[in-house]
Structure formats: C-alpha cells, structure tokens
Amino acid sequence: MTDPTQVQDHSRARDPFVDWVRQATPYIHAHRGRTFVICFGGEAVADPGFAHLIHDIALLHGLGVRVILVHGARPQIEARLRERHSELRYVNGLRITDGTALACVKEAAGVVRVEIEALLSMGLADSPMAGVRIPVVSGNFVTARPIGVLDGVDYRQTGVVRRVDRQSLMQRLDAGAVVLMPPLGYSPTGEVFNLSAADVARSAAIALKADKLIFLTEEPGVRDAAGALVSNVLSGEVESLLAAPPGPAPHEAAGRPVGFTEDLAQALRAGADACIHGVQRVHLIDRHRDGALLRELYTRDGSGTLITGQSYEGLRPARAEDVTGVLELLRPLEERGVLVRRSRERLESEIDRFFLMERDGLVIACAALYPYPDQGMGELASVAVHADYRGGRRGDKLLEHIQTIARTRGLRRLFVLTTQTAHWFQERGFVPAPRESLPPEKQVLYNERRNSLVFINDLGA
Ligand SMILES: CC(C)(COP(=O)(O)OP(=O)(O)OC[C@H]1O[C@@H](n2cnc3c(N)ncnc32)[C@H](O)[C@@H]1OP(=O)(O)O)[C@@H](O)C(=O)NCCC(=O)NCCS
C-alpha cells in the first residue's frame, strides 16, 4: 500500500523556477495596465550595466506596465563642461545654469536619449529583447519656469516644473509607447530650462496619478545606523528623518544633515510630496543591484525602501476611542500570560503611547512606545498581532514604525521585557541584557514573579 505521506512529500518537491513564477504571478496581474514613473540619474546611464536595467524596464513594458522614464544627466553635463574648461556652479545647494551650462545640458540630454532609444530598439535573437518592438517617445511635455533670483542670486536657466501635459502623455501611453522625459522643460517664452530629474518625475507621477513612482538611487536605499534597510517610511516622517538622520554622530555639513546624499534627500522629498498628492507608492531602489527593480516589483519582500502616504493598513497612533479595540486584542494574550495585564483605566491613560493597525474597523495589531528620555531609551511594549492576521509581517512593520518614531524622538535604544517571545525579538536584532541596564524607574517596577527576560535594540540614533 502507498504511504500517503510519501505521496504528499513527492508531490511537493520544490522547483525554484516554478516557485518563482507562482510567487510572481499575483504581481504580474496586479501591475498590468498600471502606470509607473521610473527615475534614474545620469550615473546609471554611464554604467556598463545600464543595458541590463533598460532590458528589465523593457520586460515591465512587456508585462503590460505603462512606463515613463525620467533620466538625469549630471555626469554627462559635467563632462561636457570640463571639455569647455567650465563647471556647474552651486549656491545654497541649487545649481546656476548659465549659457554654457545650458548648451551642455541640451547636448547631454540628446545623447542620453539616443542611448536609451538604441537599447530599447535592440532585437538580437539571443538577447532579452528578441522579438520585441518598443516605440519610445519624447517631447515637450513639461512646461517650466525659472527659479528666478533668490537672495540676490540669479539662477538663470535653472527652472522648476510648472505643469505636465497629462493628456499628451496619456495618449502616448495608450498607444503602447515608453515615454522618455529628460530633465528639461520649456516656457511659453520659448526658453529651455534645466530641471532636476526628481522634480520632473514627481510632477509627472502626480499629473498622471501614477500607481508607482520609482527612484533608482545611487545609494543602497535608506539605511539605519546598523546598515539595515529601512523598508517602509511614511511620507509624513520624511522631513523628520532628514532632519535627524540615523548614525552614531549626526552633524551638519553644508547645511544638510550627514547621512543622506543630496540625491537621496531629493528623492525622499519628491517621493513624500508625490504621496501627499495621491501617488500610492514610491519606491527607492538601489540601482547597483542587478535585477533590484524586478525583485522589488515581482517578489513578496522587495529590496528597497517604500514611501507610502497612508499608513500600512491604517498604521496610526491610537486614540481614546480605540481603547476597547486594543483591549480586545490584548486580553487573550494577557490571559495566556504572554503580555502583562493592563486595566482599562491604565490603558485609557496610556493610549497615546500606542500605535495600531486597523482593518474594517477592527484593531488587528498594536504596539506601544514608552519613552525614557533621560536614558535615551524607550520601552517597546504590548506588541501583538491578532491571531487571524499573523503571517503578514505586521509585527515587523509595527517594530519598524516604533523604531522610526523612537529615532525621531532622539532615543538611542529600545528595550523589551518578554517571557515567551524572546526569539522573535532576537531574530530582529534585540540582544539579551541584564536587568540593571533598564532605566532605574523601570528596575523598581520589575516583577520578580514574572521573571521576564530583558532585550535591548540599539537604534544607532
Ligand atoms: C510576535 C507577533 C507580534 C508577530 O506577528 P506577525 O508579524 O504576524 O508574525 P507571525 O506571527 O507570522 O510570526 C513571524 C515569525 O515569527 C515567529 N514567531 C511568532 N511568535 C514567536 C515567538 N513567540 N517566539 C519566536 N518566534 C515567534 C513565527 O514562527 C514566524 O517565523 P517563521 O516565519 O520563520 O516561521 C505575533 O506572533 C504575536 O502577536 N504574538 C503574540 C504576542 C507576543 O508574543 N508579543 C510580544 C510580547 S513581548
């Protein structure tokens, strides 16, 4: 007789390729017909691996994504200026575009355009582009105006986006073309303006109500002090993140906090603004990682930093009216001794320490942060995900959110007391610590009978 368990094991022999296709399929369906604005710098164009990136973008087009490419051209512009024994001048972080610089911008934009068009026109039988025909269009889609004179400095032909011709862009996308947008804009006076690619991408994404705005960055995404990727940032947190960057000794340099390059800061700001104006998701992806774009879009985990306007499933600070919902979530865990019991009165007075996730009016996850500013510490408490909603990394999202909030409040370490969840915290960078490392007022309250283990997480802030 056949052993049924053996039959089952055999049928589940894993084929990584088949697994991958199965994992990607929901994303392929979800992204088809969606509009993605993808922005990269001129550095990406100059990279020998640029063809791989463009071919990945061609693959997106093949999978039915409506693609708008926005490119920068700084290295190409600077190279041309050097040939003319000139250079870009910056005042207060803003470049001044004089006549020579503008001539170089136009040349560089033209050359980059031709290179991208050539790569998107490839069709060699043994290349990923075999049998593909992708129309590419460019044009006067962006109306710009000069930045003007600021503090007595005339920025000449450096401009900002005034509006984007949505209708023309839509027509080109509807016709199946990839739209290519250089960092240039035109004014009703017939002038040409040098723009930042991030500004063009942000404005195009907003005008098109794009589903995604993607920045392929020179930096490996937004990293915390330990070098770990910050996978989710809320648009409302971006400014505080830029003002208080992660790192052991934040200090100011050239008027900007150390920790973020100007390009990354620009992408974060443009991304946050796009979110505020209705773009659902903004991704910051390290363009140096081969295939990072595909991984971000077609796998569960992604590989970059996601900026969202709305909290993850309504992740938000708790309010007085949430007390009952939070109690309902915590009670079963308190009864099992996983969490310390909190009375309704105590929860009412401490509800402003809680953050929660909500789905259809039900509180499905929560966590609390109790700051001890004198010690630069914060207690992470009451981490809980409703039993029906586990397995969706909601615990990780809550933890990341609390870590971000703690950093923005200037805290350097988080501690947690736990009896049954030690490994979950350890797997997320918490390390065992003696009771004496707790803030003194917390040591006094330590419950000997409960005998909780203490773990500390260095926030590097
Ligand atoms: C810990 C918790 C918040 C995580 O919720 P989640 O993000 O939905 O994640 P899951 O429950 O799916 O668990 C994610 C991973 O952590 C593991 N995990 C869950 N509970 C764990 C525990 N008590 N100890 C160690 N690992 C645990 C899971 O096995 C899973 O790992 P795997 O994917 O490698 O198998 C949730 O399990 C929970 O609410 N637990 C009860 C409350 C609790 O213990 N809170 C901490 C109090 S100090």
The ligand as an ORCA input file, in Angstrom:
! r2SCAN-3c Opt
* xyz 0 1
  C       5.116     38.251     17.595
  C       3.965     38.678     16.697
  C       3.599     40.112     17.030
  C       4.414     38.611     15.222
  O       3.286     38.724     14.389
  P       3.380     38.607     12.777
  O       4.177     39.745     12.265
  O       2.011     38.437     12.239
  O       4.250     37.350     12.500
  P       3.958     35.811     12.757
  O       3.098     35.584     13.951
  O       3.511     35.228     11.471
  O       5.429     35.330     13.066
  C       6.531     35.735     12.256
  C       7.691     34.834     12.591
  O       7.963     34.938     13.993
  C       7.872     33.656     14.589
  N       7.282     33.789     15.909
  C       5.995     34.083     16.222
  N       5.851     34.077     17.553
  C       7.039     33.777     18.053
  C       7.529     33.594     19.383
  N       6.751     33.712     20.431
  N       8.827     33.294     19.540
  C       9.642     33.149     18.489
  N       9.251     33.295     17.212
  C       7.948     33.601     17.006
  C       6.999     32.847     13.659
  O       7.272     31.475     13.807
  C       7.403     33.388     12.329
  O       8.624     32.857     11.927
  P       8.765     31.976     10.611
  O       8.128     32.769      9.531
  O      10.231     31.804     10.470
  O       8.044     30.721     10.933
  C       2.735     37.767     16.863
  O       3.121     36.435     16.675
  C       2.033     37.916     18.183
  O       1.130     38.732     18.323
  N       2.410     37.099     19.159
  C       1.791     37.138     20.462
  C       2.123     38.384     21.235
  C       3.567     38.463     21.651
  O       4.226     37.466     21.896
  N       4.050     39.709     21.763
  C       5.341     40.037     22.279
  C       5.173     40.376     23.724
  S       6.645     40.863     24.468
*
